[in-house]
């Protein structure tokens, strides 16, 4: 009997599996899509290393004939990019911390605490996801401009400039996003109820259950929200352009506009500056990519 089973196992082991053409096609499509995504970044980096004459030439190839690494130094000197980068980092870090803390609290409350109107509040957050970003720019600008008792305004918001050209205008609007609340809620819903029941039996209060028991279990959500928030804030151009007018509060994306003048665009400097502005986000994604992918893969399953 053992010999029969062994022979059967050897027979099954010896059968060749049919070639999976579907998987091959999937890999081929993913490879092509990946190349299409990478090509613009490669072109940006290579263009940043060319001379203006080579960029303007119709016979220029993809690779530079002379590698001008000095473009990065000159681009950094063209404007106070150290100040711009510092401002962008402060704003992005502030938005990230505020969004992670406040949105996780809101998501936990909507997922684990039953109270009257919780479903309605959640539906309002879902509805807010459908509002285009640029339709909110004008109302937010008016709120910032007519902020009472700020920037010389009276209690009716008249007579001054409000929060314009201040850190308040750069940090407060958009600090918490509906998507972050939605994502945290979905992750908190997936956690077993036994965790909080055991914590309550041990005498923990609601805040300690949130902070010490539940939140450490949603690291993919924390990383996903942090990366997306930092990326959106770091790359924000329109809002800082509207609410600031001094170099001391300009951000790096607005600073890149110095390379576009009435006489034309200094493409070699613009691409060098853009490469430097993109580099922090690439590094952050490489560090947190495992949790980032996991966060998107498991969001909304429940």
C-alpha positions as CSV (number, residue, x, y, z in Angstrom):
1,X,0.0,0.0,0.0
2,X,2.8,2.4,0.9
3,X,4.5,1.4,-2.4
4,X,1.2,2.3,-4.3
5,X,0.9,5.6,-2.6
6,X,4.6,6.4,-3.3
7,X,4.1,5.6,-7.0
8,X,1.0,7.7,-7.2
9,X,2.9,10.6,-5.6
10,X,5.8,10.3,-8.0
11,X,3.4,10.2,-10.9
12,X,1.6,13.4,-9.8
13,X,5.0,15.0,-9.1
14,X,6.2,14.1,-12.6
15,X,3.2,15.7,-14.4
16,X,4.2,19.0,-16.0
17,X,1.9,21.9,-15.2
18,X,0.5,23.7,-18.2
19,X,2.2,27.0,-19.0
20,X,0.3,30.0,-17.5
21,X,-0.1,32.3,-20.4
22,X,-2.4,34.6,-18.4
23,X,0.3,35.3,-15.8
24,X,2.8,36.0,-18.6
25,X,0.4,38.5,-20.2
26,X,-0.2,40.1,-16.8
27,X,3.6,40.5,-16.2
28,X,4.1,41.9,-19.7
29,X,1.3,44.5,-19.2
30,X,2.7,45.5,-15.8
31,X,6.2,45.8,-17.2
32,X,5.0,48.1,-20.0
33,X,3.0,50.2,-17.5
34,X,6.0,50.5,-15.2
35,X,8.2,51.7,-18.0
36,X,5.6,54.3,-19.0
37,X,5.6,55.5,-15.4
38,X,9.4,55.6,-15.1
39,X,10.2,57.2,-18.5
40,X,9.1,60.8,-17.5
41,X,11.2,60.7,-14.4
42,X,14.2,59.5,-16.4
43,X,13.7,62.2,-19.0
44,X,13.5,64.8,-16.2
45,X,16.8,63.7,-14.6
46,X,18.6,63.5,-17.9
47,X,17.3,66.9,-19.1
48,X,18.5,68.5,-15.8
49,X,22.0,67.4,-16.8
50,X,22.0,69.0,-20.3
51,X,23.1,72.4,-21.5
52,X,20.4,74.9,-22.8
53,X,21.8,74.6,-26.3
54,X,21.5,70.8,-26.2
55,X,17.9,71.0,-24.9
56,X,16.9,73.4,-27.7
57,X,18.6,71.3,-30.4
58,X,16.3,69.1,-32.5
59,X,19.1,66.6,-32.9
60,X,19.6,66.1,-29.2
61,X,19.4,62.5,-27.9
62,X,18.1,61.1,-24.7
63,X,21.5,61.1,-23.0
64,X,23.4,64.4,-22.5
65,X,26.6,64.8,-24.6
66,X,28.0,66.8,-21.7
67,X,26.9,66.0,-18.2
68,X,26.2,69.4,-16.5
69,X,26.0,68.5,-12.8
70,X,26.6,72.2,-12.1
71,X,22.9,72.8,-13.1
72,X,21.9,71.6,-9.7
73,X,24.2,74.1,-8.0
74,X,23.1,77.0,-10.2
75,X,19.5,76.1,-9.7
76,X,19.9,76.1,-5.9
77,X,21.5,79.6,-6.1
78,X,18.8,81.1,-8.4
79,X,16.4,81.5,-5.5
80,X,16.4,80.9,-1.7
81,X,15.5,77.3,-2.2
82,X,16.8,76.4,1.3
83,X,14.1,78.6,2.7
84,X,11.5,77.2,0.3
85,X,12.4,73.6,1.2
86,X,12.3,74.4,4.9
87,X,8.9,75.9,4.6
88,X,7.6,73.0,2.6
89,X,9.0,70.5,5.1
90,X,7.4,72.4,8.1
91,X,4.0,72.6,6.4
92,X,4.1,69.0,5.2
93,X,5.2,67.7,8.6
94,X,2.5,69.7,10.4
95,X,-0.2,68.5,8.0
96,X,1.0,64.9,8.4
97,X,1.0,65.0,12.3
98,X,-2.3,66.8,12.5
99,X,-4.0,64.5,9.9
100,X,-2.7,61.3,11.5
101,X,-3.7,62.2,15.0
102,X,-7.1,63.9,14.4
103,X,-8.2,61.6,11.6
104,X,-7.3,58.5,13.5
105,X,-9.3,59.7,16.5
106,X,-12.3,60.5,14.3
107,X,-12.0,57.1,12.5
108,X,-11.8,55.3,15.8
109,X,-14.8,57.1,17.2
110,X,-16.9,56.4,14.1
111,X,-15.8,52.7,14.0
112,X,-15.8,51.6,17.6
113,X,-18.0,54.1,19.6
114,X,-21.7,53.9,19.0
115,X,-23.5,57.2,19.4
116,X,-26.5,58.8,17.8
117,X,-25.8,60.3,14.4
118,X,-22.5,58.4,13.9
119,X,-23.7,56.9,10.6
120,X,-24.8,60.3,9.3
121,X,-21.5,61.9,10.2
122,X,-19.7,59.1,8.3
123,X,-21.9,59.6,5.3
124,X,-21.0,63.3,5.4
125,X,-17.3,62.3,5.3
126,X,-18.0,60.0,2.3
127,X,-19.9,62.9,0.6
128,X,-16.9,65.2,1.2
129,X,-14.7,62.8,-0.8
130,X,-16.8,63.6,-3.9
131,X,-16.2,67.4,-3.7
132,X,-13.5,68.4,-6.2
133,X,-10.5,70.1,-4.6
134,X,-10.5,73.2,-6.6
135,X,-14.1,74.0,-5.8
136,X,-13.1,74.5,-2.2
137,X,-10.3,77.0,-2.9
138,X,-12.4,80.1,-3.1
139,X,-14.5,79.5,0.1
140,X,-11.3,78.6,2.0
141,X,-9.6,81.7,0.7
142,X,-12.5,83.9,1.9
143,X,-12.5,82.3,5.3
144,X,-8.8,82.9,5.6
145,X,-9.1,86.5,4.3
146,X,-11.9,87.5,6.6
147,X,-10.8,85.6,9.7
148,X,-12.1,87.6,12.7
149,X,-9.5,89.2,15.0
150,X,-6.6,88.2,12.8
151,X,-4.2,90.3,10.7
152,X,-5.9,93.6,11.7
153,X,-9.4,92.3,11.2
154,X,-12.2,93.3,13.6
155,X,-14.6,90.8,15.1
156,X,-16.6,90.9,11.8
157,X,-13.5,90.0,9.8
158,X,-13.1,93.5,8.2
159,X,-10.3,96.0,8.0
160,X,-7.3,93.8,7.7
161,X,-5.7,90.8,5.9
162,X,-6.8,88.0,8.2
163,X,-4.5,85.0,8.0
164,X,-3.1,85.9,4.6
165,X,0.7,85.5,4.4
166,X,0.9,83.7,7.7
167,X,1.7,80.2,8.9
168,X,-1.9,79.8,9.9
169,X,-3.1,80.0,6.3
170,X,-0.6,77.5,5.2
171,X,-1.2,74.9,7.9
172,X,-4.8,75.0,9.2
173,X,-6.8,74.7,5.9
174,X,-6.7,71.2,4.6
175,X,-4.9,69.8,7.7
176,X,-7.4,67.0,8.1
177,X,-8.8,65.1,5.1
178,X,-12.0,63.1,4.7
179,X,-10.1,60.3,3.0
180,X,-7.9,59.8,6.1
181,X,-10.9,59.6,8.3
182,X,-12.6,57.1,6.0
183,X,-9.4,54.9,5.8
184,X,-8.9,54.8,9.5
185,X,-12.5,53.9,10.1
186,X,-12.2,50.9,7.7
187,X,-9.1,49.7,9.5
188,X,-10.6,50.1,13.0
189,X,-13.7,48.2,11.9
190,X,-11.5,45.2,11.0
191,X,-10.0,44.8,14.5
192,X,-11.6,42.1,16.7
193,X,-13.9,43.4,19.4
194,X,-12.1,41.1,21.9
195,X,-9.2,43.5,22.1
196,X,-11.2,46.4,23.5
197,X,-13.3,44.1,25.7
198,X,-10.1,42.7,27.3
199,X,-8.8,46.3,27.7
200,X,-11.9,47.5,29.5
201,X,-11.8,44.5,31.8
202,X,-8.2,45.6,32.7
203,X,-9.6,49.1,33.6
204,X,-8.4,51.1,30.6
205,X,-10.3,54.2,29.5
206,X,-11.5,54.9,26.0
207,X,-8.5,57.1,25.1
208,X,-6.0,54.5,26.3
209,X,-7.8,51.8,24.4
210,X,-7.5,54.0,21.3
211,X,-3.9,55.0,21.8
212,X,-2.3,51.9,23.3
213,X,-4.4,48.9,22.1
214,X,-6.1,49.7,18.8
215,X,-3.9,52.2,17.0
216,X,-0.7,50.1,17.1
217,X,-2.7,47.5,15.2
218,X,-3.3,49.8,12.2
219,X,0.3,50.6,11.2
220,X,-0.5,50.2,7.4
221,X,-3.2,52.9,7.8
222,X,-0.9,55.2,9.7
223,X,1.9,54.8,7.1
224,X,-0.5,55.3,4.2
225,X,-2.1,58.4,5.6
226,X,1.2,59.8,6.5
227,X,2.8,59.3,3.1
228,X,-0.2,60.6,1.2
229,X,-0.6,63.6,3.4
230,X,3.1,64.5,3.2
231,X,3.1,64.0,-0.6
232,X,0.0,66.2,-1.1
233,X,1.3,68.9,1.1
234,X,4.8,68.9,-0.2
235,X,3.6,69.1,-3.8
236,X,0.9,71.7,-3.2
237,X,1.3,74.7,-5.4
238,X,-2.0,76.6,-5.8
239,X,-2.9,77.2,-2.2
240,X,0.5,78.6,-1.1
241,X,0.6,80.7,-4.2
242,X,-2.7,82.3,-3.3
243,X,-2.2,83.0,0.4
244,X,1.5,84.1,0.5
245,X,3.4,86.9,-1.2
246,X,6.7,87.0,0.7
247,X,9.8,84.8,0.0
248,X,10.0,83.9,3.7
249,X,6.8,81.9,3.4
250,X,7.1,80.6,-0.1
251,X,7.2,76.8,-0.7
252,X,9.5,74.9,-3.0
253,X,6.8,74.2,-5.6
254,X,6.1,77.9,-5.9
255,X,9.8,78.7,-6.0
256,X,10.2,76.6,-9.1
257,X,8.3,79.2,-11.0
258,X,11.3,81.5,-11.0
259,X,12.7,79.5,-13.9
260,X,9.7,80.5,-16.1
261,X,10.0,84.1,-17.3
262,X,8.7,86.2,-20.1
263,X,11.8,85.4,-22.2
264,X,11.2,81.6,-21.9
265,X,11.7,78.7,-19.6
266,X,15.1,77.7,-18.2
267,X,14.5,74.0,-18.7
268,X,17.8,72.8,-17.4
269,X,17.4,74.6,-14.1
270,X,13.7,73.8,-13.9
271,X,14.3,70.1,-14.3
272,X,17.2,70.2,-11.8
273,X,15.0,72.0,-9.2
274,X,12.1,69.6,-9.9
275,X,14.4,66.6,-9.4
276,X,15.5,67.9,-6.0
277,X,11.9,68.6,-5.1
278,X,10.9,65.0,-6.0
279,X,13.7,63.3,-4.3
280,X,12.3,63.4,-0.7
281,X,9.0,61.8,-1.8
282,X,10.9,59.0,-3.5
283,X,12.9,58.3,-0.4
284,X,9.8,58.4,1.8
285,X,8.0,56.0,-0.4
286,X,10.9,53.5,-0.6
287,X,11.0,53.5,3.2
288,X,7.3,53.0,3.8
289,X,6.3,51.1,0.6
290,X,5.5,47.8,2.4
291,X,2.9,49.4,4.7
292,X,1.8,51.8,2.0
293,X,0.9,48.9,-0.4
294,X,-0.7,46.9,2.4
295,X,-2.8,49.9,3.4
296,X,-4.3,50.3,-0.1
297,X,-4.7,46.5,-0.5
298,X,-6.8,46.0,2.6
299,X,-8.7,49.3,2.8
300,X,-12.4,49.1,2.4
301,X,-12.7,45.3,2.7
302,X,-15.2,45.5,5.4
